[in-house]
Amino acid sequence: MQVPDESKDLFTPEFKYYKAKNPPPDLSNVVDLLAESNHLDNICCISPHPTDLKPIAGLKPCHEWKVYQFSQYPGFFIIPNPFVEKYQYYWISRCLQDFPSDKSNETNLSALGAEKGCNFWTSFVGKNCQSISKDDPLRQLRWTTLGYHYNWTSKDYAEDNKAEFPRDVNCLAQYLAASLGFKHYKSEAAIINYYHTDSTLAGHTDHSEFDHSAPLFSISFGQTAVFLLGGKTKSVQPMAVYVRSGDICIMSGESRLAYHAVPKILPSSLPAIYSNASETSSISQISDVCSKHTVAPHAHIPNSDIQELSYKHEQKYLEDLASNQSLVVDTNLLLQQNSTCQQLDKEASCVDNPLIFYETYQLCIDEVNSRINSLMPGLNIEPFNRYLRSSRINLNIRQVLPHGVNSLHGVLSKPETT
């Protein structure tokens, strides 16, 4: 591989290209993991690691996941929508209904002086509208922070500015971490970003955490986005890839401090995971800018009763555990035969039985699963569909402290920045 010229910025021009509205960008070079014809030689599909952790409700058994690895961007992975049908709504409701109205959390509105805990969601639910309007107060909500609250001015965290981290979000991230072979992981901060079809996220790195060996999880809900991933400097040629509703991006290893951005949200009909055929057909086109570039939504499993799905999921876990075949899949499943696809074992700290490293998970998982399964049957999904017709939510979860350290007071120095 040719050594990049550190003085040359290859990232920003790509960001501006995909951000452009007139003329719109040609999206034919965007990696589409749902189109096999678009798979490249440097992309392979690898297997999750066996784990004896009890599954979190609403995720498919991890042996059914597809985990894509990119050899030119070591440590970066994408899991296309591993959620059981409809269960995305649980996390969407948390991000829109619960977290912004919790007074212990920060939002961009509270940072500007608005009263903490303002419930703009309740007001939106009561309106008779097909999608969120530009003058709706809820549209002004751009971010919410959980756990250690990120300071957007100083770009750091403070011990006296944090809230208790949500147990369900921590369990979700810990189960993902264990399934990818990371030995230690604890969620300590999260940023929820709210995008609309005119939104972008400029190129940046996430370097304020004190443990860069821990992975960063980025979970998308709603409209499809173009995600741009580069390297530790802007001199690395970035890759553009579609991220759809339910997709999970993992940044670890060499890619943990890589530049990344979201130059475009693709306006389209509501993803099939959120609506039936009649709902989808009634949605008007939001914008003509990228209408010819709409992206097919995820395929999804047939409708099934939620409680039956949960029961079957747990039974499968118990059967696998009893037969000592917990979530084992063929590690030779590759889209392309490429030796670089064997790098995962070198990049992640693997462990076949992470139970001793995830004690908090074991203490909380039954309570979390009970909450998820009790909320789902009565959840009114219609208001979430209205919001998501022109919006995207990104739940970004990270570990702040080194393993074994319980507060910022135990950290001797700030992490290196770029």
PLY file of the C-alpha trace (Angstrom):
ply
format ascii 1.0
element vertex 418
property float x
property float y
property float z
element edge 417
property int vertex1
property int vertex2
end_header
0.00 0.00 0.00
1.30 3.43 -0.93
2.20 5.63 2.03
-0.20 8.61 2.07
1.07 12.17 1.78
0.33 13.50 5.29
0.05 17.06 3.97
-2.73 16.21 1.53
-6.37 16.31 2.66
-8.29 13.54 0.88
-11.14 13.45 3.38
-12.70 16.92 3.08
-13.16 16.86 -0.72
-15.00 13.53 -0.44
-17.21 14.93 2.31
-18.09 17.97 0.19
-18.75 15.79 -2.83
-21.30 13.58 -1.08
-22.80 16.56 0.76
-23.52 18.46 -2.46
-27.14 19.03 -3.50
-26.77 20.61 -6.91
-25.58 18.66 -8.72
-26.27 15.63 -6.52
-23.44 13.13 -6.07
-23.10 9.91 -7.99
-23.67 7.25 -5.34
-22.54 4.29 -7.44
-19.25 4.03 -5.53
-20.90 3.88 -2.11
-20.41 0.42 -0.60
-23.77 -1.32 -0.31
-23.61 -4.38 1.93
-27.04 -5.53 0.76
-25.96 -5.71 -2.89
-23.58 -8.62 -3.45
-22.48 -7.14 -6.76
-21.04 -4.21 -4.81
-18.87 -6.35 -2.54
-15.20 -5.62 -2.98
-12.14 -7.80 -2.59
-11.23 -6.10 0.69
-14.55 -6.87 2.41
-15.30 -10.15 4.12
-17.99 -11.60 6.34
-16.70 -13.03 9.61
-18.25 -14.89 12.52
-19.21 -13.51 15.91
-17.31 -15.00 18.84
-19.03 -17.62 21.00
-20.35 -16.16 24.23
-22.21 -17.66 27.16
-23.87 -14.37 28.06
-27.65 -14.56 28.18
-28.92 -12.70 25.08
-30.55 -9.31 25.37
-34.17 -9.28 24.22
-34.78 -8.08 20.69
-31.53 -9.21 19.07
-31.41 -12.15 16.71
-29.15 -15.01 17.90
-25.65 -13.85 17.08
-24.91 -16.89 14.89
-27.43 -15.34 12.48
-25.59 -12.01 12.31
-23.42 -10.98 9.42
-20.33 -9.11 10.58
-18.49 -7.31 7.79
-14.80 -6.49 8.07
-12.86 -4.07 5.86
-9.21 -4.96 5.34
-8.18 -1.43 4.35
-9.72 -0.07 7.56
-8.56 -2.47 10.31
-10.79 -2.54 13.37
-13.90 -1.25 11.57
-16.91 -3.57 11.38
-20.55 -3.30 10.37
-23.33 -5.59 11.58
-26.35 -5.07 9.28
-29.54 -4.85 11.34
-29.28 -7.66 13.93
-32.57 -6.65 15.58
-35.66 -8.84 15.62
-38.48 -7.18 13.67
-40.19 -4.33 15.57
-37.66 -4.34 18.41
-35.90 -1.32 16.96
-38.89 0.60 18.29
-37.82 -0.04 21.86
-34.53 1.80 21.35
-36.18 4.49 19.25
-38.66 5.15 22.06
-35.81 5.40 24.54
-33.95 7.89 22.34
-36.98 10.08 21.58
-39.36 9.66 24.49
-37.29 8.80 27.56
-33.73 10.08 27.43
-34.33 13.72 26.34
-37.02 14.19 29.01
-34.85 12.75 31.81
-33.57 15.69 33.86
-30.32 13.87 34.61
-29.38 13.95 30.92
-28.12 16.88 28.85
-29.48 18.05 25.50
-28.45 20.81 23.12
-31.56 22.69 24.29
-30.70 22.47 27.99
-27.16 23.56 27.14
-28.67 26.72 25.65
-30.65 27.45 28.80
-33.89 25.56 28.29
-35.33 23.79 31.30
-34.02 20.25 31.68
-36.55 17.52 31.08
-38.73 19.45 28.62
-40.91 16.82 26.98
-41.25 17.92 23.37
-42.12 14.37 22.40
-45.49 14.42 24.16
-46.40 17.61 22.30
-45.41 16.08 18.96
-47.43 12.92 19.61
-50.58 14.99 20.04
-50.26 16.65 16.64
-52.03 15.43 13.52
-49.17 15.51 11.03
-47.60 13.09 8.58
-44.02 13.97 9.54
-42.15 16.41 11.75
-42.39 19.99 10.49
-39.47 22.41 10.36
-41.01 24.65 13.01
-41.76 21.85 15.49
-39.79 22.31 18.76
-38.85 18.61 18.61
-36.92 19.31 15.42
-34.63 21.61 17.41
-33.46 18.61 19.45
-30.08 17.74 17.94
-28.34 15.71 20.63
-28.75 14.09 24.05
-25.88 12.85 26.23
-25.97 9.95 28.70
-23.60 8.95 31.49
-20.53 11.18 31.38
-21.83 14.29 29.63
-19.58 15.35 26.80
-18.53 19.01 26.99
-18.78 20.31 23.42
-16.67 23.39 24.21
-13.73 21.85 26.07
-14.20 18.50 24.29
-13.77 16.44 27.44
-15.61 14.83 30.34
-15.85 15.82 34.02
-16.47 13.69 37.09
-18.95 16.24 38.46
-20.98 16.24 35.25
-22.39 12.77 34.78
-25.55 10.76 35.29
-26.19 7.09 35.96
-25.72 5.27 32.68
-28.88 3.47 31.45
-28.64 -0.24 32.21
-30.36 -1.35 29.03
-27.98 0.62 26.79
-25.01 -0.78 28.70
-26.32 -4.35 28.33
-26.82 -3.86 24.60
-23.27 -2.59 24.10
-21.75 -5.22 26.39
-23.48 -8.05 24.54
-22.19 -6.65 21.25
-18.69 -6.32 22.69
-18.64 -9.88 24.03
-19.98 -11.23 20.74
-17.11 -9.54 18.90
-14.51 -10.93 21.27
-13.69 -7.89 23.41
-12.66 -9.08 26.84
-13.51 -5.95 28.83
-16.17 -3.38 28.06
-18.34 -1.02 30.09
-20.53 1.72 28.63
-19.88 5.02 30.40
-20.98 7.71 27.94
-23.28 7.99 24.95
-24.26 10.69 22.50
-27.58 10.43 20.68
-27.61 12.49 17.49
-30.86 13.44 15.76
-30.58 14.05 12.02
-33.05 15.28 9.44
-32.82 15.09 5.67
-30.89 18.37 5.52
-28.46 17.36 8.30
-24.78 16.46 8.06
-22.02 15.58 10.50
-18.61 16.99 9.59
-15.41 14.98 9.68
-14.03 14.42 13.18
-12.38 11.90 15.49
-13.66 10.65 18.85
-10.55 10.98 20.99
-11.76 12.44 24.32
-12.13 9.07 26.03
-9.27 7.75 28.18
-9.33 4.19 26.85
-8.91 4.04 23.10
-8.51 0.26 23.20
-12.24 -0.07 23.93
-14.54 -0.13 20.88
-17.03 2.56 19.96
-20.53 1.40 18.96
-22.67 3.46 16.58
-26.28 2.29 16.06
-28.54 3.82 13.41
-32.33 4.07 13.30
-34.54 5.61 10.62
-33.48 6.94 7.25
-30.43 5.63 5.41
-27.21 7.66 5.57
-23.93 7.79 3.69
-21.17 7.15 6.24
-17.63 8.25 5.44
-14.68 6.52 7.14
-11.04 7.53 6.73
-7.91 7.07 8.81
-6.12 8.74 11.70
-5.29 11.69 9.45
-7.23 13.27 6.60
-4.54 12.09 4.21
-6.17 8.63 4.09
-8.63 8.12 1.24
-12.05 7.59 2.89
-14.60 4.90 2.13
-18.30 5.72 1.67
-20.77 3.08 2.87
-24.53 2.99 3.36
-25.76 2.63 6.95
-29.40 1.64 7.23
-31.86 1.42 10.05
-30.69 -1.07 12.66
-27.12 -1.21 11.33
-24.34 -1.19 13.92
-20.89 0.24 13.14
-17.97 -0.68 15.40
-14.81 1.40 15.49
-11.91 -0.34 17.24
-8.19 -0.93 16.89
-6.64 1.25 14.20
-10.05 2.65 13.26
-10.96 3.75 16.79
-9.39 7.19 16.18
-10.21 7.39 12.48
-11.84 10.41 10.88
-15.48 9.81 10.06
-18.49 11.83 8.94
-22.08 11.71 7.70
-22.28 13.87 4.57
-25.78 12.92 3.51
-29.10 11.56 4.74
-30.96 9.89 1.87
-34.62 10.87 1.66
-36.77 7.89 0.81
-39.95 6.15 1.79
-40.01 4.87 5.35
-37.90 1.72 5.75
-40.02 -1.43 5.63
-39.05 -2.32 9.19
-41.20 0.59 10.37
-44.37 0.33 8.35
-46.75 -1.90 6.46
-47.37 -1.54 2.74
-50.26 0.90 3.08
-48.23 3.22 5.31
-45.26 3.17 2.95
-47.34 3.93 -0.13
-48.85 7.02 1.45
-45.54 8.70 2.21
-44.72 11.61 -0.08
-41.22 12.09 -1.43
-39.38 14.46 0.88
-36.86 15.76 -1.62
-36.05 15.29 -5.28
-32.34 15.75 -4.74
-31.53 12.08 -4.27
-34.82 10.52 -5.34
-33.12 8.43 -7.98
-30.63 7.16 -5.40
-33.06 5.71 -2.86
-31.74 2.63 -1.12
-33.67 -0.57 -0.62
-34.65 -1.18 3.02
-33.61 -4.21 5.00
-35.41 -7.43 4.42
-37.12 -8.52 7.60
-38.47 -11.68 9.13
-42.20 -12.45 8.97
-44.49 -10.93 11.58
-44.59 -13.00 14.76
-45.93 -12.50 18.20
-43.38 -10.55 20.26
-43.64 -12.68 23.36
-43.32 -15.89 21.31
-40.19 -14.52 19.63
-38.69 -13.68 23.00
-39.51 -17.14 24.35
-37.96 -18.88 21.34
-34.88 -16.69 21.57
-34.29 -17.61 25.20
-35.01 -21.30 24.57
-32.40 -21.31 21.79
-29.89 -19.80 24.20
-30.57 -22.50 26.80
-30.37 -25.29 24.21
-27.07 -23.98 22.86
-25.63 -23.65 26.34
-26.67 -27.19 27.27
-25.10 -28.67 24.15
-21.94 -26.57 24.54
-22.40 -25.25 20.99
-23.10 -21.67 21.93
-23.40 -19.59 18.80
-20.68 -21.31 16.78
-20.66 -20.59 13.05
-18.42 -21.30 10.11
-15.44 -18.96 10.30
-14.70 -19.59 6.64
-17.80 -17.73 5.49
-16.22 -15.06 3.30
-17.57 -12.94 0.52
-14.14 -13.02 -1.09
-11.22 -15.32 -0.40
-8.82 -12.78 1.06
-6.09 -13.50 3.57
-6.54 -10.06 5.15
-9.89 -11.23 6.46
-8.12 -13.21 9.17
-7.09 -10.06 11.05
-9.97 -10.04 13.52
-8.35 -12.50 15.90
-5.30 -10.22 16.07
-7.30 -7.03 16.56
-9.82 -8.05 19.20
-9.15 -9.48 22.64
-10.93 -12.79 22.24
-12.52 -14.84 24.99
-14.75 -17.87 24.68
-16.41 -17.38 28.04
-16.60 -13.72 29.08
-18.90 -14.29 32.07
-16.27 -13.30 34.62
-15.59 -10.05 32.76
-19.23 -8.96 32.46
-20.55 -9.15 36.01
-22.70 -6.02 35.68
-24.34 -7.53 32.62
-25.28 -10.69 34.49
-26.73 -8.68 37.35
-28.91 -6.53 35.08
-29.90 -8.63 32.07
-33.05 -10.23 33.53
-34.37 -6.84 34.65
-33.53 -5.30 31.28
-35.17 -8.11 29.30
-38.26 -7.91 31.48
-38.52 -4.18 30.80
-38.10 -4.59 27.06
-40.63 -7.40 26.73
-43.21 -5.73 28.95
-43.03 -2.44 27.04
-43.11 -3.77 23.48
-46.67 -5.18 23.19
-48.32 -1.87 24.15
-45.95 0.52 22.40
-47.69 2.93 20.02
-45.39 2.97 17.01
-47.32 5.45 14.85
-45.71 8.64 16.26
-42.24 7.15 15.80
-43.06 6.38 12.17
-44.09 10.00 11.63
-40.81 11.27 13.08
-38.65 8.81 11.16
-40.19 9.63 7.77
-37.71 12.48 7.52
-35.24 11.72 10.30
-32.42 9.51 11.47
-31.25 8.70 15.00
-27.72 7.63 15.86
-26.93 6.12 19.27
-23.17 6.35 19.83
-21.85 4.42 22.86
-18.35 4.53 24.29
-16.23 3.52 27.28
-14.52 6.52 28.88
-12.25 5.06 31.57
-9.53 2.41 31.42
-10.55 -1.03 32.64
-10.55 -1.20 36.45
-10.72 2.59 36.93
-13.97 3.86 38.44
-13.66 7.63 38.12
-11.83 10.34 36.24
-9.92 11.06 39.46
-8.13 7.75 38.91
-6.83 8.80 35.51
-3.39 10.42 35.62
-3.38 12.23 32.30
-5.63 13.15 29.42
-5.58 10.96 26.31
-3.55 12.04 23.33
-5.45 14.12 20.79
-4.98 14.59 17.11
0 1
1 2
2 3
3 4
4 5
5 6
6 7
7 8
8 9
9 10
10 11
11 12
12 13
13 14
14 15
15 16
16 17
17 18
18 19
19 20
20 21
21 22
22 23
23 24
24 25
25 26
26 27
27 28
28 29
29 30
30 31
31 32
32 33
33 34
34 35
35 36
36 37
37 38
38 39
39 40
40 41
41 42
42 43
43 44
44 45
45 46
46 47
47 48
48 49
49 50
50 51
51 52
52 53
53 54
54 55
55 56
56 57
57 58
58 59
59 60
60 61
61 62
62 63
63 64
64 65
65 66
66 67
67 68
68 69
69 70
70 71
71 72
72 73
73 74
74 75
75 76
76 77
77 78
78 79
79 80
80 81
81 82
82 83
83 84
84 85
85 86
86 87
87 88
88 89
89 90
90 91
91 92
92 93
93 94
94 95
95 96
96 97
97 98
98 99
99 100
100 101
101 102
102 103
103 104
104 105
105 106
106 107
107 108
108 109
109 110
110 111
111 112
112 113
113 114
114 115
115 116
116 117
117 118
118 119
119 120
120 121
121 122
122 123
123 124
124 125
125 126
126 127
127 128
128 129
129 130
130 131
131 132
132 133
133 134
134 135
135 136
136 137
137 138
138 139
139 140
140 141
141 142
142 143
143 144
144 145
145 146
146 147
147 148
148 149
149 150
150 151
151 152
152 153
153 154
154 155
155 156
156 157
157 158
158 159
159 160
160 161
161 162
162 163
163 164
164 165
165 166
166 167
167 168
168 169
169 170
170 171
171 172
172 173
173 174
174 175
175 176
176 177
177 178
178 179
179 180
180 181
181 182
182 183
183 184
184 185
185 186
186 187
187 188
188 189
189 190
190 191
191 192
192 193
193 194
194 195
195 196
196 197
197 198
198 199
199 200
200 201
201 202
202 203
203 204
204 205
205 206
206 207
207 208
208 209
209 210
210 211
211 212
212 213
213 214
214 215
215 216
216 217
217 218
218 219
219 220
220 221
221 222
222 223
223 224
224 225
225 226
226 227
227 228
228 229
229 230
230 231
231 232
232 233
233 234
234 235
235 236
236 237
237 238
238 239
239 240
240 241
241 242
242 243
243 244
244 245
245 246
246 247
247 248
248 249
249 250
250 251
251 252
252 253
253 254
254 255
255 256
256 257
257 258
258 259
259 260
260 261
261 262
262 263
263 264
264 265
265 266
266 267
267 268
268 269
269 270
270 271
271 272
272 273
273 274
274 275
275 276
276 277
277 278
278 279
279 280
280 281
281 282
282 283
283 284
284 285
285 286
286 287
287 288
288 289
289 290
290 291
291 292
292 293
293 294
294 295
295 296
296 297
297 298
298 299
299 300
300 301
301 302
302 303
303 304
304 305
305 306
306 307
307 308
308 309
309 310
310 311
311 312
312 313
313 314
314 315
315 316
316 317
317 318
318 319
319 320
320 321
321 322
322 323
323 324
324 325
325 326
326 327
327 328
328 329
329 330
330 331
331 332
332 333
333 334
334 335
335 336
336 337
337 338
338 339
339 340
340 341
341 342
342 343
343 344
344 345
345 346
346 347
347 348
348 349
349 350
350 351
351 352
352 353
353 354
354 355
355 356
356 357
357 358
358 359
359 360
360 361
361 362
362 363
363 364
364 365
365 366
366 367
367 368
368 369
369 370
370 371
371 372
372 373
373 374
374 375
375 376
376 377
377 378
378 379
379 380
380 381
381 382
382 383
383 384
384 385
385 386
386 387
387 388
388 389
389 390
390 391
391 392
392 393
393 394
394 395
395 396
396 397
397 398
398 399
399 400
400 401
401 402
402 403
403 404
404 405
405 406
406 407
407 408
408 409
409 410
410 411
411 412
412 413
413 414
414 415
415 416
416 417
